Amino acid sequence: MAALGLGRAAGRGGAVAARGRRWVRALRRSPVRVLPPREEPAEERRSPVGPPAVERSSAGPGLWYEKAAPGDRRLGKVVTVAKSRSFRDRHGKVLLEGLRLVRDALEAGAVPQSLFFSSAGHLKELPEARLKGASLVKVKFEEIRSWSDVVTPQGVIGIFSKPDPAKMSYPAAQLASSVPVVLICDNIRDPGNLGTVLRSAAGAGCEKVLLTKGCVDPWEPKVLRAGMGAHFRIPIIANLDWESVPSNLPAGVQVCVADHKDPGAQAEAEPVWQGAGRPGSASGSPKAPVKSKPKAAPPKREDGEGTAGGCAPELAAQYYYESWIRAPAAVVVGGETHGLSLHALHLAASTGGKRLVIPMVPGVDSLNSAVAAAIVLFEGRRQLLQRNKQEDERQKFPVGG
């Protein structure tokens, strides 16, 4: 009986195996039909994180944006990398935050790549034609606030190609009101100071701003916030070595330097190059007579900034409010920590430039670089406009006419 049971089990197992082999052979012989992929609208294929809901914005026809799906990390990624100077230099991208800054950039011709916003109403306040071609993504305001550096974010963050000054279209009113003055920044390393300097240069109507190597990156977020849109009102040429500075200046320019040292008060109190270290401040009485040359012999500079060693050239010095400017002109403002380099002083000497002293009461050590730049630039503008007005009056009423 046991043998009979084993035989039956073996028979059943063989039958099952045979049927399994027939099924495999049949499966091999059965044709496989390949289904074509489902066609999706082009606007749904724009997002790399799946097909988000796509809506037509109220800014106008043809302008599309997408809603970021939960877990979308694109905003965090671009904000993180765009805050790195090496990334900005390597990929040529800058981050702009705030409705006004983004609008100024678009109106000046900056090329947007991505725009993240929390409300579709923000698109109505931006030039529609400039947004076409950019990736527009609507995200929650909480996400923008978590990545923002400002206390009260406006809900707009844009990634732009780094603007090329030669391709920008600056406001016509700015160009019409400009004066032939170039500002040269030397070793300004504080972001807030540089942003305020750029704002003052735009307000005074300078033709352009040159930033030498050693200055902070003008596209750093803190500089952009302090500049309040100045980046898109005036050409800014950054990261220049001193050998290339003259080629960015007009022919026949006179280069002057903002200086803190009152030459009539304590001409021998400190070395000449130290006097150039803190632009805009002064020691000694402002009523002392101004001498054309400092008394102290120019020593060698050993702090490693600017030229290694070397002597500072002798420059005529005068107060900033006295007549000093001639068109075209350039003004060098140094940083508060390292001050003016020997390169700046030699450039001024080679063009017949002067030291422009901002006198201060005794005991005050220095003046902020941005404040010093504003004082000198606006005074230079005043002198140029006054001189032009006098020239116009002489032409209208010539002597002996």
C-alpha positions as CSV (number, residue, x, y, z in Angstrom):
1,M,0.0,0.0,0.0
2,A,2.8,2.4,0.8
3,A,4.5,1.7,-2.5
4,L,1.2,2.4,-4.3
5,G,0.8,5.7,-2.5
6,L,4.3,6.8,-3.4
7,G,3.6,5.8,-7.0
8,R,0.5,7.9,-7.2
9,A,2.3,10.9,-5.7
10,A,5.1,10.6,-8.1
11,G,2.6,10.4,-11.0
12,R,0.9,13.5,-9.8
13,G,4.2,15.4,-9.5
14,G,5.2,14.4,-12.9
15,A,2.0,15.6,-14.4
16,V,2.3,18.9,-12.7
17,A,5.9,19.3,-13.9
18,A,4.8,18.5,-17.4
19,R,2.0,21.0,-17.3
20,G,4.5,23.6,-16.0
21,R,6.8,23.0,-18.9
22,R,3.9,23.3,-21.4
23,W,2.9,26.6,-19.8
24,V,6.5,27.9,-20.1
25,R,6.6,26.8,-23.7
26,A,3.3,28.4,-24.4
27,L,4.5,31.6,-22.7
28,R,7.6,31.7,-24.9
29,R,5.5,31.2,-28.0
30,S,3.0,33.9,-27.0
31,P,3.7,37.3,-28.7
32,V,4.3,40.3,-26.4
33,R,2.6,43.5,-27.3
34,V,4.5,46.7,-26.5
35,L,2.2,49.6,-25.6
36,P,3.4,53.1,-26.7
37,P,4.0,55.7,-24.0
38,R,1.1,58.0,-23.2
39,E,1.5,61.4,-24.8
40,E,1.7,64.2,-22.3
41,P,1.3,67.9,-22.9
42,A,4.6,69.7,-23.2
43,E,3.9,71.9,-20.2
44,E,3.4,68.8,-18.0
45,R,6.9,67.5,-19.0
46,R,8.7,70.6,-17.8
47,S,9.0,69.5,-14.2
48,P,11.7,66.9,-13.3
49,V,9.7,65.8,-10.2
50,G,6.6,64.5,-11.9
51,P,3.6,66.1,-13.6
52,P,2.6,69.0,-11.4
53,A,-0.5,71.0,-11.8
54,V,0.1,73.6,-14.5
55,E,-1.9,76.8,-14.5
56,R,-2.1,79.8,-16.8
57,S,-1.0,82.8,-14.9
58,S,-3.1,86.0,-14.9
59,A,-0.1,88.0,-16.1
60,G,-1.0,87.3,-19.7
61,P,-1.4,84.7,-22.4
62,G,1.4,82.4,-23.0
63,L,3.0,82.7,-19.6
64,W,2.9,79.4,-17.7
65,Y,4.0,78.4,-14.3
66,E,4.0,75.2,-12.3
67,K,3.2,74.4,-8.7
68,A,6.0,72.7,-6.8
69,A,4.9,69.3,-5.6
70,P,5.4,68.3,-2.0
71,G,9.0,67.4,-1.4
72,D,10.3,69.5,-4.3
73,R,13.8,70.5,-3.3
74,R,14.8,72.7,-6.3
75,L,14.5,76.0,-4.4
76,G,16.7,74.8,-1.5
77,K,19.3,73.5,-4.0
78,V,19.6,76.7,-6.0
79,V,19.7,78.9,-3.0
80,T,22.4,76.9,-1.4
81,V,24.7,76.8,-4.4
82,A,24.0,80.3,-5.6
83,K,25.3,81.7,-2.3
84,S,28.8,80.3,-3.0
85,R,31.1,82.6,-4.9
86,S,32.9,79.7,-6.5
87,F,29.6,78.5,-7.9
88,R,28.7,82.0,-9.2
89,D,32.1,82.3,-10.9
90,R,32.1,78.8,-12.3
91,H,28.5,78.7,-13.6
92,G,27.8,82.4,-14.1
93,K,24.7,82.5,-12.1
94,V,23.5,85.0,-9.4
95,L,20.6,84.9,-6.9
96,L,18.3,87.9,-6.6
97,E,15.7,88.2,-3.9
98,G,12.8,90.6,-3.6
99,L,10.3,91.9,-6.0
100,R,12.0,95.3,-6.6
101,L,15.5,93.8,-7.3
102,V,14.1,91.2,-9.7
103,R,12.1,93.8,-11.5
104,D,15.1,96.1,-11.8
105,A,17.1,93.2,-13.2
106,L,14.5,92.3,-15.8
107,E,14.1,95.9,-16.9
108,A,17.8,96.3,-17.3
109,G,18.0,93.2,-19.6
110,A,19.3,90.6,-17.1
111,V,18.4,87.0,-18.3
112,P,16.3,85.0,-15.8
113,Q,16.7,81.3,-15.6
114,S,14.4,80.3,-12.8
115,L,11.9,82.3,-10.7
116,F,10.3,81.0,-7.5
117,F,7.4,83.0,-6.1
118,S,4.7,82.4,-3.5
119,S,1.8,84.3,-5.1
120,A,0.7,84.4,-8.8
121,G,0.0,88.1,-8.2
122,H,3.7,88.8,-8.1
123,L,3.9,88.0,-11.9
124,K,1.6,90.9,-12.6
125,E,4.2,93.3,-11.2
126,L,7.0,92.0,-13.4
127,P,7.5,92.6,-17.2
128,E,5.9,89.7,-18.8
129,A,8.0,89.7,-22.0
130,R,11.2,89.3,-19.9
131,L,9.9,86.2,-18.1
132,K,9.3,84.1,-21.2
133,G,11.8,81.3,-21.5
134,A,12.4,81.2,-17.7
135,S,11.3,78.3,-15.4
136,L,8.5,79.8,-13.2
137,V,7.7,77.8,-10.1
138,K,5.1,78.6,-7.5
139,V,6.1,77.5,-4.0
140,K,4.7,78.0,-0.5
141,F,5.6,81.2,1.2
142,E,6.9,79.2,4.2
143,E,9.5,77.5,2.0
144,I,10.8,80.9,0.7
145,R,10.9,82.2,4.2
146,S,12.9,79.2,5.4
147,W,15.6,79.9,2.7
148,S,15.5,83.7,2.8
149,D,18.2,85.8,4.4
150,V,15.9,88.8,5.0
151,V,13.7,89.3,8.0
152,T,10.6,90.0,6.0
153,P,10.8,88.2,2.6
154,Q,8.6,89.3,-0.2
155,G,8.1,85.9,-1.6
156,V,10.2,86.2,-4.8
157,I,13.6,84.6,-5.5
158,G,15.2,84.6,-8.9
159,I,18.2,82.8,-10.5
160,F,19.7,84.9,-13.2
161,S,22.7,84.6,-15.6
162,K,25.5,86.9,-14.3
163,P,24.9,90.2,-16.0
164,D,27.4,91.4,-18.6
165,P,27.8,95.3,-18.3
166,A,28.3,95.5,-22.0
167,K,24.9,93.9,-22.8
168,M,22.8,95.7,-20.2
169,S,20.3,98.5,-20.9
170,Y,20.6,100.9,-18.0
171,P,17.8,103.4,-17.4
172,A,17.8,106.3,-19.8
173,A,17.3,108.8,-17.0
174,Q,20.4,107.4,-15.3
175,L,22.5,107.8,-18.4
176,A,21.2,111.3,-19.1
177,S,22.1,112.5,-15.6
178,S,25.5,110.9,-15.4
179,V,28.8,112.8,-15.1
180,P,32.2,111.8,-16.4
181,V,33.4,110.3,-13.1
182,V,34.6,106.7,-12.5
183,L,34.7,105.2,-9.0
184,I,37.5,102.7,-8.3
185,C,37.1,100.5,-5.2
186,D,40.3,99.3,-3.6
187,N,40.2,96.5,-1.0
188,I,36.6,97.1,0.1
189,R,35.8,93.8,1.7
190,D,32.7,94.5,3.8
191,P,29.5,93.5,1.9
192,G,27.4,96.3,3.5
193,N,30.0,98.9,2.8
194,L,30.4,97.9,-0.9
195,G,26.7,97.8,-1.4
196,T,26.3,101.3,0.0
197,V,29.3,102.5,-2.1
198,L,27.6,101.2,-5.3
199,R,24.3,102.9,-4.2
200,S,26.1,106.2,-3.7
201,A,27.9,105.9,-7.1
202,A,24.6,105.4,-8.8
203,G,23.1,108.3,-6.9
204,A,25.9,110.6,-7.8
205,G,25.6,109.6,-11.5
206,C,29.0,108.0,-12.0
207,E,29.7,106.5,-15.4
208,K,30.8,103.2,-14.0
209,V,32.5,101.4,-11.0
210,L,35.7,99.4,-11.1
211,L,36.4,96.8,-8.4
212,T,39.9,95.6,-8.0
213,K,40.9,92.2,-6.8
214,G,40.6,92.0,-3.1
215,C,37.1,93.6,-3.0
216,V,34.1,91.5,-2.0
217,D,32.1,89.9,-4.8
218,P,29.5,92.5,-5.8
219,W,26.9,89.7,-6.5
220,E,27.0,88.4,-2.9
221,P,23.5,88.6,-1.5
222,K,24.4,91.1,1.2
223,V,26.0,93.4,-1.3
224,L,22.9,93.2,-3.5
225,R,20.6,94.1,-0.6
226,A,22.7,97.0,0.4
227,G,23.0,98.2,-3.2
228,M,19.2,98.6,-3.5
229,G,19.2,98.1,-7.2
230,A,22.4,100.0,-8.0
231,H,23.7,96.9,-9.8
232,F,21.2,97.5,-12.6
233,R,21.6,101.3,-12.8
234,I,25.4,101.6,-13.3
235,P,28.0,99.4,-15.0
236,I,30.1,97.4,-12.5
237,I,33.3,95.8,-13.7
238,A,34.7,93.5,-11.0
239,N,37.9,91.5,-10.2
240,L,40.3,93.7,-12.0
241,D,44.0,93.6,-11.5
242,W,45.7,97.0,-11.4
243,E,47.5,96.4,-14.7
244,S,44.1,96.4,-16.4
245,V,42.5,99.3,-14.6
246,P,43.9,102.0,-16.9
247,S,42.4,100.3,-20.0
248,N,39.0,100.7,-18.3
249,L,39.5,104.5,-17.8
250,P,38.9,107.2,-20.4
251,A,41.8,108.9,-22.0
252,G,43.1,112.0,-20.2
253,V,41.6,111.0,-16.9
254,Q,42.8,112.4,-13.6
255,V,42.7,109.9,-10.7
256,C,42.3,111.3,-7.2
257,V,42.3,109.3,-3.9
258,A,40.1,109.9,-0.9
259,D,42.4,110.4,2.1
260,H,42.0,110.7,5.8
261,K,45.3,112.5,6.6
262,D,45.1,116.3,7.1
263,P,48.5,117.3,5.6
264,G,48.6,120.7,7.4
265,A,48.0,119.3,10.9
266,Q,50.2,116.3,11.5
267,A,52.3,115.8,8.3
268,E,54.9,113.9,10.2
269,A,52.7,112.1,12.7
270,E,52.5,108.9,10.7
271,P,53.8,107.3,7.5
272,V,52.3,108.5,4.2
273,W,50.9,105.1,3.3
274,Q,49.1,104.8,6.6
275,G,47.4,108.1,5.9
276,A,45.8,106.5,2.9
277,G,44.6,103.6,5.0
278,R,41.3,105.0,6.2
279,P,39.7,107.1,3.5
280,G,37.5,110.0,4.6
281,S,38.8,110.5,8.2
282,A,41.2,113.2,9.4
283,S,43.3,113.9,12.3
284,G,44.2,117.4,13.5
285,S,42.4,120.7,12.9
286,P,40.5,121.2,9.7
287,K,41.4,124.9,9.7
288,A,45.1,124.2,9.3
289,P,46.6,125.4,6.0
290,V,46.9,122.7,3.3
291,K,50.3,122.1,1.9
292,S,50.9,120.8,-1.6
293,K,53.2,118.0,-0.5
294,P,53.5,115.9,2.7
295,K,56.6,116.4,4.7
296,A,57.2,112.9,5.7
297,A,59.4,110.8,3.5
298,P,57.5,107.9,1.9
299,P,58.6,104.7,3.6
300,K,58.3,101.2,2.3
301,R,55.1,99.3,2.8
302,E,55.5,95.9,4.4
303,D,52.0,94.7,5.2
304,G,51.7,92.6,2.1
305,E,48.8,94.5,0.6
306,G,49.1,96.1,-2.8
307,T,52.7,96.2,-3.9
308,A,55.2,94.2,-1.8
309,G,57.5,96.9,-0.6
310,G,58.1,100.1,-2.6
311,C,57.6,103.7,-1.7
312,A,54.4,105.8,-1.8
313,P,54.6,108.6,-4.4
314,E,54.1,112.2,-3.3
315,L,50.7,113.6,-4.1
316,A,49.4,117.1,-3.7
317,A,46.7,117.2,-1.0
318,Q,43.7,119.5,-0.6
319,Y,40.3,119.5,1.1
320,Y,37.6,117.8,-0.9
321,Y,35.3,120.9,-1.0
322,E,37.9,123.0,-2.8
323,S,38.0,122.9,-6.6
324,W,39.7,119.7,-7.6
325,I,37.8,117.9,-10.4
326,R,38.3,118.1,-14.1
327,A,36.6,116.0,-16.6
328,P,37.1,113.1,-17.0
329,A,37.9,112.1,-13.5
330,A,38.3,109.0,-11.3
331,V,38.2,108.6,-7.6
332,V,39.7,105.8,-5.6
333,V,38.2,104.8,-2.2
334,G,40.0,102.2,-0.1
335,G,38.6,99.8,2.5
336,E,38.7,100.6,6.2
337,T,40.9,97.7,7.2
338,H,43.6,97.7,4.5
339,G,43.1,101.1,2.9
340,L,44.6,102.3,-0.3
341,S,47.2,100.1,-2.0
342,L,50.4,101.5,-3.4
343,H,49.0,100.7,-6.9
344,A,46.2,103.2,-6.3
345,L,48.7,105.9,-5.2
346,H,51.0,105.3,-8.2
347,L,48.0,105.4,-10.6
348,A,47.0,108.8,-9.1
349,A,50.5,110.1,-9.3
350,S,50.8,109.1,-13.0
351,T,47.7,111.0,-13.9
352,G,48.5,114.2,-11.9
353,G,45.9,113.3,-9.3
354,K,45.5,114.6,-5.7
355,R,44.7,113.4,-2.2
356,L,41.2,114.6,-1.3
357,V,41.0,115.2,2.5
358,I,37.8,115.1,4.4
359,P,38.5,117.0,7.6
360,M,37.2,115.8,10.9
361,V,37.2,117.0,14.5
362,P,40.2,115.9,16.6
363,G,39.9,112.5,18.2
364,V,37.8,110.9,15.6
365,D,39.8,108.1,14.2
366,S,38.1,107.2,10.9
367,L,35.2,107.6,8.6
368,N,33.2,104.8,7.0
369,S,34.4,104.0,3.5
370,A,30.9,104.3,2.0
371,V,30.3,107.6,3.7
372,A,33.6,109.0,2.4
373,A,32.8,107.8,-1.1
374,A,29.4,109.6,-1.0
375,I,30.9,112.8,0.3
376,V,33.6,113.0,-2.4
377,L,31.4,111.8,-5.3
378,F,28.6,114.2,-4.6
379,E,31.0,117.0,-4.2
380,G,32.7,116.2,-7.5
381,R,29.3,116.1,-9.1
382,R,28.4,119.5,-7.7
383,Q,31.6,121.0,-8.9
384,L,31.2,119.6,-12.4
385,L,27.6,120.8,-12.7
386,Q,28.5,124.2,-11.4
387,R,31.3,124.5,-13.9
388,N,29.0,123.5,-16.8
389,K,26.5,126.0,-15.7
390,Q,29.1,128.8,-15.7
391,E,30.3,127.7,-19.1
392,D,26.7,127.9,-20.4
393,E,26.3,131.4,-19.0
394,R,29.5,132.6,-20.6
395,Q,28.4,131.3,-23.9
396,K,25.0,133.0,-23.6
397,F,26.5,136.3,-22.4
398,P,30.1,136.5,-23.8
399,V,32.4,139.1,-22.4
400,G,32.4,142.2,-24.6
401,G,29.5,140.9,-26.7
